[in-house]
Amino acid sequence: MTQIVLTISGMTCGGCVNSVTRVLQAVPGVQQAEVSLAPPQAKIRYDGALATPEKLAQAVAEAGFTVTSSQPG
Ligand SMILES: [Cu+2]
């Protein structure tokens, strides 16, 4: 498993957190996604053979939010 922390801009409430959590968990290979508002980030554990940081960021973008940075979790 690979872990990554994505910093996300645009989340303003618990509904946003739920949306981001849902879209990340829907990406094939994602085992766990822990999203928080403060700090605004997502900690994701995923199978690197199935998911990539780019796919994760794309899922966040399709939900209406922006990944501003990423770092190994
Ligand atoms: Cu919201």
N, CA, C, O and the ligand as a Tripos MOL2 file, in Angstrom:
@<TRIPOS>MOLECULE
protein
  293   291    74     0     0
PROTEIN
NO_CHARGES

@<TRIPOS>ATOM
      1 N           0.8400   -1.2000    0.0000 N.3       1 MET1
      2 CA          0.0000    0.0000    0.0000 C.3       1 MET1
      3 C           0.8800    1.2570    0.0000 C.2       1 MET1
      4 O           1.9650    1.2810    0.5810 O.2       1 MET1
      5 N           0.3870    2.2730   -0.6550 N.am      2 THR2
      6 CA          1.0640    3.5570   -0.7210 C.3       2 THR2
      7 C           0.2350    4.5740    0.0410 C.2       2 THR2
      8 O          -0.9950    4.5230    0.0140 O.2       2 THR2
      9 N           0.8950    5.4880    0.7130 N.am      3 GLN3
     10 CA          0.1560    6.5380    1.4180 C.3       3 GLN3
     11 C           0.5520    7.8920    0.8690 C.2       3 GLN3
     12 O           1.7110    8.1270    0.5280 O.2       3 GLN3
     13 N          -0.4370    8.7890    0.7880 N.am      4 ILE4
     14 CA         -0.1810   10.1290    0.2890 C.3       4 ILE4
     15 C          -1.0760   11.0950    1.0510 C.2       4 ILE4
     16 O          -2.1700   10.7400    1.4900 O.2       4 ILE4
     17 N          -0.5930   12.3140    1.1990 N.am      5 VAL5
     18 CA         -1.4190   13.3710    1.7820 C.3       5 VAL5
     19 C          -1.5960   14.4550    0.7260 C.2       5 VAL5
     20 O          -0.6220   15.0310    0.2430 O.2       5 VAL5
     21 N          -2.8470   14.7230    0.3770 N.am      6 LEU6
     22 CA         -3.1550   15.7700   -0.5860 C.3       6 LEU6
     23 C          -3.6910   16.9820    0.1570 C.2       6 LEU6
     24 O          -4.5970   16.8510    0.9800 O.2       6 LEU6
     25 N          -3.1490   18.1470   -0.1170 N.am      7 THR7
     26 CA         -3.7230   19.3910    0.3980 C.3       7 THR7
     27 C          -4.7500   19.8740   -0.6160 C.2       7 THR7
     28 O          -4.4790   19.9460   -1.8150 O.2       7 THR7
     29 N          -5.9520   20.2080   -0.1020 N.am      8 ILE8
     30 CA         -7.0830   20.4850   -0.9870 C.3       8 ILE8
     31 C          -7.6370   21.8650   -0.6960 C.2       8 ILE8
     32 O          -7.8630   22.2140    0.4620 O.2       8 ILE8
     33 N          -7.8580   22.6540   -1.7410 N.am      9 SER9
     34 CA         -8.4970   23.9490   -1.5220 C.3       9 SER9
     35 C          -9.9320   23.8960   -2.0040 C.2       9 SER9
     36 O         -10.2640   23.1460   -2.9220 O.2       9 SER9
     37 N         -10.7900   24.7040   -1.3720 N.am     10 GLY10
     38 CA        -12.1810   24.8090   -1.7810 C.3      10 GLY10
     39 C         -13.1730   24.1580   -0.8430 C.2      10 GLY10
     40 O         -14.3810   24.3420   -0.9920 O.2      10 GLY10
     41 N         -12.6760   23.3910    0.1330 N.am     11 MET11
     42 CA        -13.6030   22.7530    1.0760 C.3      11 MET11
     43 C         -13.9930   23.7590    2.1600 C.2      11 MET11
     44 O         -13.1320   24.4070    2.7540 O.2      11 MET11
     45 N         -15.3060   23.8850    2.4130 N.am     12 THR12
     46 CA        -15.7600   24.8700    3.4030 C.3      12 THR12
     47 C         -16.6040   24.2780    4.5220 C.2      12 THR12
     48 O         -16.8400   24.9430    5.5300 O.2      12 THR12
     49 N         -17.0590   23.0510    4.3670 N.am     13 CYS13
     50 CA        -17.9250   22.4980    5.4060 C.3      13 CYS13
     51 C         -17.8680   20.9700    5.4010 C.2      13 CYS13
     52 O         -17.1720   20.3590    4.5910 O.2      13 CYS13
     53 N         -18.6120   20.3770    6.3200 N.am     14 GLY14
     54 CA        -18.6160   18.9290    6.4130 C.3      14 GLY14
     55 C         -19.1640   18.2570    5.1730 C.2      14 GLY14
     56 O         -18.8020   17.1210    4.8650 O.2      14 GLY14
     57 N         -20.0400   18.9520    4.4550 N.am     15 GLY15
     58 CA        -20.5720   18.3850    3.2160 C.3      15 GLY15
     59 C         -19.4800   18.2320    2.1760 C.2      15 GLY15
     60 O         -19.4360   17.2460    1.4400 O.2      15 GLY15
     61 N         -18.5910   19.2280    2.1230 N.am     16 CYS16
     62 CA        -17.4530   19.1510    1.2020 C.3      16 CYS16
     63 C         -16.5550   17.9810    1.5850 C.2      16 CYS16
     64 O         -16.0960   17.2340    0.7210 O.2      16 CYS16
     65 N         -16.3090   17.8260    2.8700 N.am     17 VAL17
     66 CA        -15.4740   16.7240    3.3540 C.3      17 VAL17
     67 C         -16.0790   15.3890    2.9350 C.2      17 VAL17
     68 O         -15.3750   14.4900    2.4780 O.2      17 VAL17
     69 N         -17.3990   15.2750    3.0990 N.am     18 ASN18
     70 CA        -18.0700   14.0370    2.7060 C.3      18 ASN18
     71 C         -17.9670   13.7930    1.2050 C.2      18 ASN18
     72 O         -17.7600   12.6620    0.7650 O.2      18 ASN18
     73 N         -18.1120   14.8670    0.4160 N.am     19 SER19
     74 CA        -18.0140   14.7140   -1.0400 C.3      19 SER19
     75 C         -16.6370   14.2320   -1.4530 C.2      19 SER19
     76 O         -16.5100   13.3110   -2.2590 O.2      19 SER19
     77 N         -15.6080   14.8550   -0.8980 N.am     20 VAL20
     78 CA        -14.2390   14.4720   -1.2510 C.3      20 VAL20
     79 C         -13.9590   13.0380   -0.8090 C.2      20 VAL20
     80 O         -13.3330   12.2660   -1.5340 O.2      20 VAL20
     81 N         -14.4270   12.6930    0.3820 N.am     21 THR21
     82 CA        -14.2360   11.3280    0.8770 C.3      21 THR21
     83 C         -14.8730   10.3290   -0.0830 C.2      21 THR21
     84 O         -14.2780    9.3070   -0.4260 O.2      21 THR21
     85 N         -16.0970   10.6450   -0.5100 N.am     22 ARG22
     86 CA        -16.8300    9.7240   -1.3820 C.3      22 ARG22
     87 C         -16.1110    9.5370   -2.7220 C.2      22 ARG22
     88 O         -15.9390    8.4090   -3.1830 O.2      22 ARG22
     89 N         -15.6960   10.6320   -3.3390 N.am     23 VAL23
     90 CA        -15.0670   10.4830   -4.6590 C.3      23 VAL23
     91 C         -13.7170    9.7740   -4.5630 C.2      23 VAL23
     92 O         -13.3370    9.0270   -5.4640 O.2      23 VAL23
     93 N         -12.9990   10.0110   -3.4690 N.am     24 LEU24
     94 CA        -11.7120    9.3230   -3.3300 C.3      24 LEU24
     95 C         -11.9120    7.8300   -3.1040 C.2      24 LEU24
     96 O         -11.1850    7.0060   -3.6580 O.2      24 LEU24
     97 N         -12.9050    7.4910   -2.2830 N.am     25 GLN25
     98 CA        -13.1420    6.0700   -2.0250 C.3      25 GLN25
     99 C         -13.6400    5.3400   -3.2660 C.2      25 GLN25
    100 O         -13.5560    4.1150   -3.3490 O.2      25 GLN25
    101 N         -14.1610    6.1010   -4.2370 N.am     26 ALA26
    102 CA        -14.6580    5.4870   -5.4740 C.3      26 ALA26
    103 C         -13.5510    5.2240   -6.4890 C.2      26 ALA26
    104 O         -13.7740    4.5380   -7.4870 O.2      26 ALA26
    105 N         -12.3550    5.7670   -6.2390 N.am     27 VAL27
    106 CA        -11.2500    5.5270   -7.1750 C.3      27 VAL27
    107 C         -10.7490    4.0990   -6.9680 C.2      27 VAL27
    108 O         -10.4330    3.7100   -5.8440 O.2      27 VAL27
    109 N         -10.6730    3.3090   -8.0560 N.am     28 PRO28
    110 CA        -10.1960    1.9370   -7.9170 C.3      28 PRO28
    111 C          -8.8090    1.8790   -7.2680 C.2      28 PRO28
    112 O          -7.8980    2.6040   -7.6690 O.2      28 PRO28
    113 N          -8.6630    1.0220   -6.2770 N.am     29 GLY29
    114 CA         -7.3870    0.8710   -5.5950 C.3      29 GLY29
    115 C          -7.3160    1.5960   -4.2710 C.2      29 GLY29
    116 O          -6.4420    1.3070   -3.4530 O.2      29 GLY29
    117 N          -8.2320    2.5480   -4.0410 N.am     30 VAL30
    118 CA         -8.1950    3.2820   -2.7730 C.3      30 VAL30
    119 C          -8.7540    2.4060   -1.6660 C.2      30 VAL30
    120 O          -9.8770    1.9090   -1.7530 O.2      30 VAL30
    121 N          -7.9520    2.2240   -0.6210 N.am     31 GLN31
    122 CA         -8.3700    1.3990    0.5000 C.3      31 GLN31
    123 C          -8.9750    2.2610    1.6110 C.2      31 GLN31
    124 O          -9.9510    1.8710    2.2510 O.2      31 GLN31
    125 N          -8.3850    3.4300    1.8280 N.am     32 GLN32
    126 CA         -8.8840    4.2950    2.8900 C.3      32 GLN32
    127 C          -8.6230    5.7510    2.5330 C.2      32 GLN32
    128 O          -7.5560    6.0850    2.0180 O.2      32 GLN32
    129 N          -9.5930    6.6190    2.8040 N.am     33 ALA33
    130 CA         -9.4330    8.0560    2.5940 C.3      33 ALA33
    131 C          -9.9530    8.7730    3.8330 C.2      33 ALA33
    132 O         -11.1290    8.6730    4.1840 O.2      33 ALA33
    133 N          -9.0540    9.4940    4.4830 N.am     34 GLU34
    134 CA         -9.4180   10.2720    5.6740 C.3      34 GLU34
    135 C          -9.3050   11.7370    5.3060 C.2      34 GLU34
    136 O          -8.2060   12.2380    5.0640 O.2      34 GLU34
    137 N         -10.4370   12.4290    5.2630 N.am     35 VAL35
    138 CA        -10.4500   13.8240    4.8220 C.3      35 VAL35
    139 C         -10.7900   14.7160    6.0100 C.2      35 VAL35
    140 O         -11.6780   14.4020    6.8030 O.2      35 VAL35
    141 N         -10.0730   15.8310    6.1230 N.am     36 SER36
    142 CA        -10.3500   16.7800    7.2040 C.3      36 SER36
    143 C         -10.4120   18.1960    6.6440 C.2      36 SER36
    144 O          -9.8620   18.5000    5.5860 O.2      36 SER36
    145 N         -11.1160   19.0630    7.4090 N.am     37 LEU37
    146 CA        -11.2390   20.4780    7.0220 C.3      37 LEU37
    147 C         -10.0780   21.3030    7.5580 C.2      37 LEU37
    148 O          -9.5810   22.2020    6.8790 O.2      37 LEU37
    149 N          -9.6450   20.9930    8.7850 N.am     38 ALA38
    150 CA         -8.5640   21.7480    9.4160 C.3      38 ALA38
    151 C          -7.5490   20.7690    9.9860 C.2      38 ALA38
    152 O          -7.7560   20.2020   11.0590 O.2      38 ALA38
    153 N          -6.4420   20.5730    9.2580 N.am     39 PRO39
    154 CA         -6.0790   21.1850    7.9850 C.3      39 PRO39
    155 C          -6.8890   20.5910    6.8300 C.2      39 PRO39
    156 O          -7.3810   19.4670    6.9240 O.2      39 PRO39
    157 N          -7.0240   21.3510    5.7450 N.am     40 PRO40
    158 CA         -7.8130   20.8750    4.6010 C.3      40 PRO40
    159 C          -7.0300   19.8730    3.7680 C.2      40 PRO40
    160 O          -6.3500   20.2460    2.8120 O.2      40 PRO40
    161 N          -7.1290   18.6190    4.1290 N.am     41 GLN41
    162 CA         -6.3120   17.6310    3.4500 C.3      41 GLN41
    163 C          -6.9890   16.2710    3.4340 C.2      41 GLN41
    164 O          -7.9610   16.0210    4.1470 O.2      41 GLN41
    165 N          -6.4450   15.4080    2.6010 N.am     42 ALA42
    166 CA         -6.9010   14.0240    2.5340 C.3      42 ALA42
    167 C          -5.7000   13.1150    2.7000 C.2      42 ALA42
    168 O          -4.7090   13.2340    1.9800 O.2      42 ALA42
    169 N          -5.8000   12.2060    3.6570 N.am     43 LYS43
    170 CA         -4.7880   11.1600    3.8160 C.3      43 LYS43
    171 C          -5.3530    9.9150    3.1640 C.2      43 LYS43
    172 O          -6.4230    9.4320    3.5350 O.2      43 LYS43
    173 N          -4.6190    9.4000    2.1870 N.am     44 ILE44
    174 CA         -5.1520    8.3060    1.3750 C.3      44 ILE44
    175 C          -4.1820    7.1310    1.3760 C.2      44 ILE44
    176 O          -2.9770    7.2890    1.1830 O.2      44 ILE44
    177 N          -4.7440    5.9540    1.5980 N.am     45 ARG45
    178 CA         -3.9670    4.7200    1.4700 C.3      45 ARG45
    179 C          -4.4970    3.9910    0.2520 C.2      45 ARG45
    180 O          -5.6990    3.7490    0.1450 O.2      45 ARG45
    181 N          -3.6070    3.6390   -0.6710 N.am     46 TYR46
    182 CA         -4.0820    3.0520   -1.9220 C.3      46 TYR46
    183 C          -3.0640    2.0770   -2.4930 C.2      46 TYR46
    184 O          -1.8870    2.0770   -2.1310 O.2      46 TYR46
    185 N          -3.5600    1.2530   -3.3920 N.am     47 ASP47
    186 CA         -2.7350    0.2980   -4.1120 C.3      47 ASP47
    187 C          -2.1320    1.0090   -5.3220 C.2      47 ASP47
    188 O          -2.8370    1.3780   -6.2600 O.2      47 ASP47
    189 N          -0.8170    1.1910   -5.2790 N.am     48 GLY48
    190 CA         -0.1400    1.9330   -6.3310 C.3      48 GLY48
    191 C          -0.1870    1.2610   -7.6930 C.2      48 GLY48
    192 O           0.1340    1.8870   -8.7030 O.2      48 GLY48
    193 N          -0.5870   -0.0180   -7.7350 N.am     49 ALA49
    194 CA         -0.7270   -0.6970   -9.0220 C.3      49 ALA49
    195 C          -2.0250   -0.3020   -9.7090 C.2      49 ALA49
    196 O          -2.1740   -0.4880  -10.9170 O.2      49 ALA49
    197 N          -2.9670    0.2450   -8.9400 N.am     50 LEU50
    198 CA         -4.2800    0.5910   -9.4930 C.3      50 LEU50
    199 C          -4.5170    2.0960   -9.5680 C.2      50 LEU50
    200 O          -5.0830    2.5940  -10.5410 O.2      50 LEU50
    201 N          -4.0840    2.8110   -8.5460 N.am     51 ALA51
    202 CA         -4.3330    4.2560   -8.4970 C.3      51 ALA51
    203 C          -3.0160    5.0130   -8.5710 C.2      51 ALA51
    204 O          -1.9560    4.4730   -8.2560 O.2      51 ALA51
    205 N          -3.0970    6.2730   -8.9930 N.am     52 THR52
    206 CA         -1.9190    7.1350   -9.0450 C.3      52 THR52
    207 C          -2.2900    8.4740   -8.4110 C.2      52 THR52
    208 O          -3.4720    8.8040   -8.3130 O.2      52 THR52
    209 N          -1.3000    9.2420   -7.9820 N.am     53 PRO53
    210 CA         -1.6030   10.5720   -7.4490 C.3      53 PRO53
    211 C          -2.4040   11.4140   -8.4380 C.2      53 PRO53
    212 O          -3.2650   12.2010   -8.0460 O.2      53 PRO53
    213 N          -2.1070   11.2380   -9.7310 N.am     54 GLU54
    214 CA         -2.8270   12.0110  -10.7490 C.3      54 GLU54
    215 C          -4.3040   11.6300  -10.7770 C.2      54 GLU54
    216 O          -5.1700   12.4980  -10.8840 O.2      54 GLU54
    217 N          -4.5920   10.3290  -10.6810 N.am     55 LYS55
    218 CA         -5.9950    9.8920  -10.6760 C.3      55 LYS55
    219 C          -6.7220   10.4010   -9.4420 C.2      55 LYS55
    220 O          -7.8910   10.7780   -9.5120 O.2      55 LYS55
    221 N          -6.0270   10.4110   -8.3150 N.am     56 LEU56
    222 CA         -6.6390   10.8990   -7.0800 C.3      56 LEU56
    223 C          -6.9460   12.3900   -7.2050 C.2      56 LEU56
    224 O          -8.0280   12.8410   -6.8290 O.2      56 LEU56
    225 N          -5.9910   13.1480   -7.7320 N.am     57 ALA57
    226 CA         -6.2080   14.5920   -7.8940 C.3      57 ALA57
    227 C          -7.3200   14.8730   -8.8970 C.2      57 ALA57
    228 O          -8.0800   15.8290   -8.7440 O.2      57 ALA57
    229 N          -7.4060   14.0310   -9.9240 N.am     58 GLN58
    230 CA         -8.4530   14.2200  -10.9270 C.3      58 GLN58
    231 C          -9.8330   13.9820  -10.3140 C.2      58 GLN58
    232 O         -10.7810   14.7050  -10.6190 O.2      58 GLN58
    233 N          -9.9470   12.9750   -9.4540 N.am     59 ALA59
    234 CA        -11.2310   12.7010   -8.7980 C.3      59 ALA59
    235 C         -11.6400   13.8780   -7.9200 C.2      59 ALA59
    236 O         -12.8100   14.2560   -7.8810 O.2      59 ALA59
    237 N         -10.6700   14.4510   -7.2180 N.am     60 VAL60
    238 CA        -10.9570   15.6150   -6.3710 C.3      60 VAL60
    239 C         -11.4210   16.7840   -7.2400 C.2      60 VAL60
    240 O         -12.3640   17.4930   -6.8890 O.2      60 VAL60
    241 N         -10.7450   16.9770   -8.3790 N.am     61 ALA61
    242 CA        -11.0950   18.0800   -9.2790 C.3      61 ALA61
    243 C         -12.4910   17.9050   -9.8510 C.2      61 ALA61
    244 O         -13.2380   18.8750   -9.9830 O.2      61 ALA61
    245 N         -12.8500   16.6620  -10.1930 N.am     62 GLU62
    246 CA        -14.1790   16.4240  -10.7590 C.3      62 GLU62
    247 C         -15.2790   16.6960   -9.7400 C.2      62 GLU62
    248 O         -16.4200   16.9640  -10.1140 O.2      62 GLU62
    249 N         -14.9410   16.6280   -8.4550 N.am     63 ALA63
    250 CA        -15.9160   16.9360   -7.4040 C.3      63 ALA63
    251 C         -15.9870   18.4390   -7.1380 C.2      63 ALA63
    252 O         -16.8140   18.8850   -6.3420 O.2      63 ALA63
    253 N         -15.1300   19.2230   -7.7930 N.am     64 GLY64
    254 CA        -15.2030   20.6730   -7.6750 C.3      64 GLY64
    255 C         -14.1620   21.2920   -6.7500 C.2      64 GLY64
    256 O         -14.2770   22.4590   -6.3740 O.2      64 GLY64
    257 N         -13.1480   20.5130   -6.3860 N.am     65 PHE65
    258 CA        -12.1280   21.0310   -5.4730 C.3      65 PHE65
    259 C         -10.7700   20.9350   -6.1560 C.2      65 PHE65
    260 O         -10.6470   20.3400   -7.2260 O.2      65 PHE65
    261 N          -9.7520   21.5220   -5.5350 N.am     66 THR66
    262 CA         -8.4440   21.5820   -6.1580 C.3      66 THR66
    263 C          -7.3640   21.0300   -5.2310 C.2      66 THR66
    264 O          -7.2700   21.4130   -4.0650 O.2      66 THR66
    265 N          -6.5630   20.1360   -5.7650 N.am     67 VAL67
    266 CA         -5.3910   19.6680   -5.0220 C.3      67 VAL67
    267 C          -4.2730   20.6450   -5.2470 C.2      67 VAL67
    268 O          -3.8390   20.8480   -6.3810 O.2      67 VAL67
    269 N          -3.7950   21.2620   -4.1680 N.am     68 THR68
    270 CA         -2.7430   22.2820   -4.3050 C.3      68 THR68
    271 C          -1.3490   21.7090   -4.0560 C.2      68 THR68
    272 O          -0.3600   22.2750   -4.5210 O.2      68 THR68
    273 N          -1.2590   20.6060   -3.3360 N.am     69 SER69
    274 CA          0.0440   19.9630   -3.1680 C.3      69 SER69
    275 C          -0.1530   18.5430   -2.6890 C.2      69 SER69
    276 O          -1.2190   18.1690   -2.2000 O.2      69 SER69
    277 N           0.9060   17.7580   -2.8420 N.am     70 SER70
    278 CA          0.8440   16.3910   -2.3420 C.3      70 SER70
    279 C           2.1860   16.0170   -1.7660 C.2      70 SER70
    280 O           3.2260   16.5080   -2.2030 O.2      70 SER70
    281 N           2.1540   15.1440   -0.7840 N.am     71 GLN71
    282 CA          3.3960   14.6600   -0.1970 C.3      71 GLN71
    283 C           3.2020   13.2370    0.2470 C.2      71 GLN71
    284 O           2.0740   12.8240    0.5170 O.2      71 GLN71
    285 N           4.2800   12.4690    0.3300 N.am     72 PRO72
    286 CA          4.1510   11.0870    0.7910 C.3      72 PRO72
    287 C           3.5500   11.0720    2.1850 C.2      72 PRO72
    288 O           3.9230   11.8710    3.0440 O.2      72 PRO72
    289 N           2.6120   10.1500    2.4010 N.am     73 GLY73
    290 CA          1.9490   10.0820    3.7000 C.3      73 GLY73
    291 C           2.7220    9.2240    4.6690 C.2      73 GLY73
    292 O           2.3040    9.0570    5.8150 O.2      73 GLY73
    293 CU        -19.1960   22.3110    1.9510 Cu       74 CU74
@<TRIPOS>BOND
     1     1     2 1
     2     2     3 1
     3     3     4 2
     4     3     5 am
     5     5     6 1
     6     6     7 1
     7     7     8 2
     8     7     9 am
     9     9    10 1
    10    10    11 1
    11    11    12 2
    12    11    13 am
    13    13    14 1
    14    14    15 1
    15    15    16 2
    16    15    17 am
    17    17    18 1
    18    18    19 1
    19    19    20 2
    20    19    21 am
    21    21    22 1
    22    22    23 1
    23    23    24 2
    24    23    25 am
    25    25    26 1
    26    26    27 1
    27    27    28 2
    28    27    29 am
    29    29    30 1
    30    30    31 1
    31    31    32 2
    32    31    33 am
    33    33    34 1
    34    34    35 1
    35    35    36 2
    36    35    37 am
    37    37    38 1
    38    38    39 1
    39    39    40 2
    40    39    41 am
    41    41    42 1
    42    42    43 1
    43    43    44 2
    44    43    45 am
    45    45    46 1
    46    46    47 1
    47    47    48 2
    48    47    49 am
    49    49    50 1
    50    50    51 1
    51    51    52 2
    52    51    53 am
    53    53    54 1
    54    54    55 1
    55    55    56 2
    56    55    57 am
    57    57    58 1
    58    58    59 1
    59    59    60 2
    60    59    61 am
    61    61    62 1
    62    62    63 1
    63    63    64 2
    64    63    65 am
    65    65    66 1
    66    66    67 1
    67    67    68 2
    68    67    69 am
    69    69    70 1
    70    70    71 1
    71    71    72 2
    72    71    73 am
    73    73    74 1
    74    74    75 1
    75    75    76 2
    76    75    77 am
    77    77    78 1
    78    78    79 1
    79    79    80 2
    80    79    81 am
    81    81    82 1
    82    82    83 1
    83    83    84 2
    84    83    85 am
    85    85    86 1
    86    86    87 1
    87    87    88 2
    88    87    89 am
    89    89    90 1
    90    90    91 1
    91    91    92 2
    92    91    93 am
    93    93    94 1
    94    94    95 1
    95    95    96 2
    96    95    97 am
    97    97    98 1
    98    98    99 1
    99    99   100 2
   100    99   101 am
   101   101   102 1
   102   102   103 1
   103   103   104 2
   104   103   105 am
   105   105   106 1
   106   106   107 1
   107   107   108 2
   108   107   109 am
   109   109   110 1
   110   110   111 1
   111   111   112 2
   112   111   113 am
   113   113   114 1
   114   114   115 1
   115   115   116 2
   116   115   117 am
   117   117   118 1
   118   118   119 1
   119   119   120 2
   120   119   121 am
   121   121   122 1
   122   122   123 1
   123   123   124 2
   124   123   125 am
   125   125   126 1
   126   126   127 1
   127   127   128 2
   128   127   129 am
   129   129   130 1
   130   130   131 1
   131   131   132 2
   132   131   133 am
   133   133   134 1
   134   134   135 1
   135   135   136 2
   136   135   137 am
   137   137   138 1
   138   138   139 1
   139   139   140 2
   140   139   141 am
   141   141   142 1
   142   142   143 1
   143   143   144 2
   144   143   145 am
   145   145   146 1
   146   146   147 1
   147   147   148 2
   148   147   149 am
   149   149   150 1
   150   150   151 1
   151   151   152 2
   152   151   153 am
   153   153   154 1
   154   154   155 1
   155   155   156 2
   156   155   157 am
   157   157   158 1
   158   158   159 1
   159   159   160 2
   160   159   161 am
   161   161   162 1
   162   162   163 1
   163   163   164 2
   164   163   165 am
   165   165   166 1
   166   166   167 1
   167   167   168 2
   168   167   169 am
   169   169   170 1
   170   170   171 1
   171   171   172 2
   172   171   173 am
   173   173   174 1
   174   174   175 1
   175   175   176 2
   176   175   177 am
   177   177   178 1
   178   178   179 1
   179   179   180 2
   180   179   181 am
   181   181   182 1
   182   182   183 1
   183   183   184 2
   184   183   185 am
   185   185   186 1
   186   186   187 1
   187   187   188 2
   188   187   189 am
   189   189   190 1
   190   190   191 1
   191   191   192 2
   192   191   193 am
   193   193   194 1
   194   194   195 1
   195   195   196 2
   196   195   197 am
   197   197   198 1
   198   198   199 1
   199   199   200 2
   200   199   201 am
   201   201   202 1
   202   202   203 1
   203   203   204 2
   204   203   205 am
   205   205   206 1
   206   206   207 1
   207   207   208 2
   208   207   209 am
   209   209   210 1
   210   210   211 1
   211   211   212 2
   212   211   213 am
   213   213   214 1
   214   214   215 1
   215   215   216 2
   216   215   217 am
   217   217   218 1
   218   218   219 1
   219   219   220 2
   220   219   221 am
   221   221   222 1
   222   222   223 1
   223   223   224 2
   224   223   225 am
   225   225   226 1
   226   226   227 1
   227   227   228 2
   228   227   229 am
   229   229   230 1
   230   230   231 1
   231   231   232 2
   232   231   233 am
   233   233   234 1
   234   234   235 1
   235   235   236 2
   236   235   237 am
   237   237   238 1
   238   238   239 1
   239   239   240 2
   240   239   241 am
   241   241   242 1
   242   242   243 1
   243   243   244 2
   244   243   245 am
   245   245   246 1
   246   246   247 1
   247   247   248 2
   248   247   249 am
   249   249   250 1
   250   250   251 1
   251   251   252 2
   252   251   253 am
   253   253   254 1
   254   254   255 1
   255   255   256 2
   256   255   257 am
   257   257   258 1
   258   258   259 1
   259   259   260 2
   260   259   261 am
   261   261   262 1
   262   262   263 1
   263   263   264 2
   264   263   265 am
   265   265   266 1
   266   266   267 1
   267   267   268 2
   268   267   269 am
   269   269   270 1
   270   270   271 1
   271   271   272 2
   272   271   273 am
   273   273   274 1
   274   274   275 1
   275   275   276 2
   276   275   277 am
   277   277   278 1
   278   278   279 1
   279   279   280 2
   280   279   281 am
   281   281   282 1
   282   282   283 1
   283   283   284 2
   284   283   285 am
   285   285   286 1
   286   286   287 1
   287   287   288 2
   288   287   289 am
   289   289   290 1
   290   290   291 1
   291   291   292 2
@<TRIPOS>SUBSTRUCTURE
     1 MET1         2 RESIDUE 1 A MET
     2 THR2         6 RESIDUE 1 A THR
     3 GLN3        10 RESIDUE 1 A GLN
     4 ILE4        14 RESIDUE 1 A ILE
     5 VAL5        18 RESIDUE 1 A VAL
     6 LEU6        22 RESIDUE 1 A LEU
     7 THR7        26 RESIDUE 1 A THR
     8 ILE8        30 RESIDUE 1 A ILE
     9 SER9        34 RESIDUE 1 A SER
    10 GLY10       38 RESIDUE 1 A GLY
    11 MET11       42 RESIDUE 1 A MET
    12 THR12       46 RESIDUE 1 A THR
    13 CYS13       50 RESIDUE 1 A CYS
    14 GLY14       54 RESIDUE 1 A GLY
    15 GLY15       58 RESIDUE 1 A GLY
    16 CYS16       62 RESIDUE 1 A CYS
    17 VAL17       66 RESIDUE 1 A VAL
    18 ASN18       70 RESIDUE 1 A ASN
    19 SER19       74 RESIDUE 1 A SER
    20 VAL20       78 RESIDUE 1 A VAL
    21 THR21       82 RESIDUE 1 A THR
    22 ARG22       86 RESIDUE 1 A ARG
    23 VAL23       90 RESIDUE 1 A VAL
    24 LEU24       94 RESIDUE 1 A LEU
    25 GLN25       98 RESIDUE 1 A GLN
    26 ALA26      102 RESIDUE 1 A ALA
    27 VAL27      106 RESIDUE 1 A VAL
    28 PRO28      110 RESIDUE 1 A PRO
    29 GLY29      114 RESIDUE 1 A GLY
    30 VAL30      118 RESIDUE 1 A VAL
    31 GLN31      122 RESIDUE 1 A GLN
    32 GLN32      126 RESIDUE 1 A GLN
    33 ALA33      130 RESIDUE 1 A ALA
    34 GLU34      134 RESIDUE 1 A GLU
    35 VAL35      138 RESIDUE 1 A VAL
    36 SER36      142 RESIDUE 1 A SER
    37 LEU37      146 RESIDUE 1 A LEU
    38 ALA38      150 RESIDUE 1 A ALA
    39 PRO39      154 RESIDUE 1 A PRO
    40 PRO40      158 RESIDUE 1 A PRO
    41 GLN41      162 RESIDUE 1 A GLN
    42 ALA42      166 RESIDUE 1 A ALA
    43 LYS43      170 RESIDUE 1 A LYS
    44 ILE44      174 RESIDUE 1 A ILE
    45 ARG45      178 RESIDUE 1 A ARG
    46 TYR46      182 RESIDUE 1 A TYR
    47 ASP47      186 RESIDUE 1 A ASP
    48 GLY48      190 RESIDUE 1 A GLY
    49 ALA49      194 RESIDUE 1 A ALA
    50 LEU50      198 RESIDUE 1 A LEU
    51 ALA51      202 RESIDUE 1 A ALA
    52 THR52      206 RESIDUE 1 A THR
    53 PRO53      210 RESIDUE 1 A PRO
    54 GLU54      214 RESIDUE 1 A GLU
    55 LYS55      218 RESIDUE 1 A LYS
    56 LEU56      222 RESIDUE 1 A LEU
    57 ALA57      226 RESIDUE 1 A ALA
    58 GLN58      230 RESIDUE 1 A GLN
    59 ALA59      234 RESIDUE 1 A ALA
    60 VAL60      238 RESIDUE 1 A VAL
    61 ALA61      242 RESIDUE 1 A ALA
    62 GLU62      246 RESIDUE 1 A GLU
    63 ALA63      250 RESIDUE 1 A ALA
    64 GLY64      254 RESIDUE 1 A GLY
    65 PHE65      258 RESIDUE 1 A PHE
    66 THR66      262 RESIDUE 1 A THR
    67 VAL67      266 RESIDUE 1 A VAL
    68 THR68      270 RESIDUE 1 A THR
    69 SER69      274 RESIDUE 1 A SER
    70 SER70      278 RESIDUE 1 A SER
    71 GLN71      282 RESIDUE 1 A GLN
    72 PRO72      286 RESIDUE 1 A PRO
    73 GLY73      290 RESIDUE 1 A GLY
    74 CU74       293 GROUP 0 **** ****
